[in-house]
Amino acid sequence: MYYNPEARREIKGTAKARVSGRFWPAMLACAACTLPKLLSALIFPLAGLDALSGQIAAMVSDAGASMPQVEALYNTFMARFGLVLLLMAVIDLLLTGPLYMGLKRYLLALYRGGQPELSETMYCFSGGAAYWRSFKANLWVWLYSLLWGLLLIPGALVMLVLSMLNILFALLGAAGYIFLAAWVMTKLQTFDGAYNLLCDDPGMQPRQAIRIMPELFRGRLWELFVFIFSFLGWIAVCGLPGYLLTYLGFGLLGTVVDFVLGLFVVAYRGAAFMGYVEALRDFWKQEYEKGGEGTPVQ
C-alpha cells in the first residue's frame, strides 16, 4: 500500500496555483457545465408541484373535501412528479454527462500549464463522433459506478441484522458499513480517472479506459481515500462566507458567493485529481521501463 503525502501536497499546490492563475475562466468553464443542472432545477417550479402539494394539504385539512377529489389531485401530482424526474434524467444523460468530458479536457490542460479556451468545455458539440464518445464515457462510468454502488445494499442489510442483536454488534455493524461505504466511494472515484486517458488518446474507447483503472490504482486506494477527504476543509471553508452573508440578511449575495466558491472547489479538486492520475501514469510507465510489474499506460 503506497502513501506519498509530499506528492499529494505538490499536486494540490500545482492545481490550486493553476486554477487561481486563471480564476474567472476556470469558474466560467465549471459554470458552463452546470447550466443543464440549473435548467433541471427550474423544471420543478414550472411544473407547479409546489402549488399542487399546497392544494393537497389544504384539501386533507378540509373536513368537507371528498376522498375522490384528494386522490385525483394526488394522482395528478405523482404523474407530474414522475414526468419531472424523467425530464431531469434525460437532461442529465444527454447534456450534463457529455459536457463532463469537455470540463475534464479543460482541467487537464489547465493543470499542465496551458491556457485552454472556454470552448474546450463544449467539446461534445464539436461533432457527432465527439458527442457519441463523450456520451459513452459518461454512460460507462455511470454503469460501473451503479454496479459497485449496489454493494452498499447487502452491507446495509447486514448492519440492520446486527443492530437487532445487541449494542455491541450494532456498533460493529455501523463501523463495518462506514468502512464499506468509504471503500466503495473511493473505488467509484477511480472510474473518473478514465477521462485522463480519453483526453489524451482519441482512439481509446471509454470502456477500455475504465478497465485500465484497477491497474492504474493498484495499491493506491488508501492514498486516493486520503486525497478525496483532504478537500473537506476547503468545502467547509468555502461554504462559510455564504452562510455568514445569509445570516446577516444578504441572502442573494450569500447564494452568489456560495456558487462561485463552490465552482472554485470543483475546479481545484478536478484539476488536482487529473494531476494525480497523471502522476500515476508516469509512475507505472517508469516501473515498466525499469522492467518492473505493471503495464505501460501511455
C-alpha positions, 0 to 999 in steps of 0.5 A: 500500500503506497502513501506519498503525502509530499506528492499529494501536497505538490499536486494540490499546490500545482492545481490550486496555483493553476486554477487561481492563475486563471480564476474567472475562466476556470469558474466560467468553464465549471459554470458552463457545465452546470447550466443543464443542472440549473435548467433541471432545477427550474423544471420543478417550479414550472411544473407547479408541484409546489402549488399542487402539494399546497392544494393537497394539504389544504384539501386533507385539512378540509373536513368537507373535501371528498376522498375522490377529489384528494386522490385525483389531485394526488394522482395528478401530482405523482404523474407530474412528479414522475414526468419531472424526474424523467425530464431531469434524467434525460437532461442529465444523460444527454447534456450534463454527462457529455459536457463532463468530458469537455470540463475534464479536457479543460482541467487537464490542460489547465493543470499542465500549464496551458491556457485552454479556451472556454470552448474546450468545455463544449467539446461534445458539440464539436461533432457527432463522433465527439458527442457519441464518445463523450456520451459513452464515457459518461454512460460507462462510468455511470454503469460501473459506478451503479454496479459497485454502488449496489454493494452498499445494499447487502452491507446495509442489510447486514448492519440492520441484522446486527443492530437487532442483536445487541449494542455491541454488534450494532456498533460493529455493524455501523463501523463495518458499513462506514468502512464499506461505504468509504471503500466503495466511494473511493473505488467509484472515484477511480472510474473518473480517472478514465477521462485522463486517458480519453483526453489524451488518446482519441482512439481509446474507447471509454470502456477500455479506459475504465478497465485500465483503472484497477491497474492504474490504482493498484495499491493506491486506494488508501492514498486516493481515500486520503486525497478525496477527504483532504478537500473537506476543509476547503468545502467547509471553508468555502461554504462559510462566507455564504452562510455568514452573508445569509445570516446577516440578511444578504441572502442573494449575495450569500447564494452568489458567493456560495456558487462561485466558491463552490465552482472554485472547489470543483475546479481545484479538486478536478484539476488536482485529481487529473494531476494525480492520475497523471502522476500515476501514469508516469509512475507505472510507465517508469516501473515498466521501463525499469522492467518492473510489474505493471503495464505501460499506460501511455 
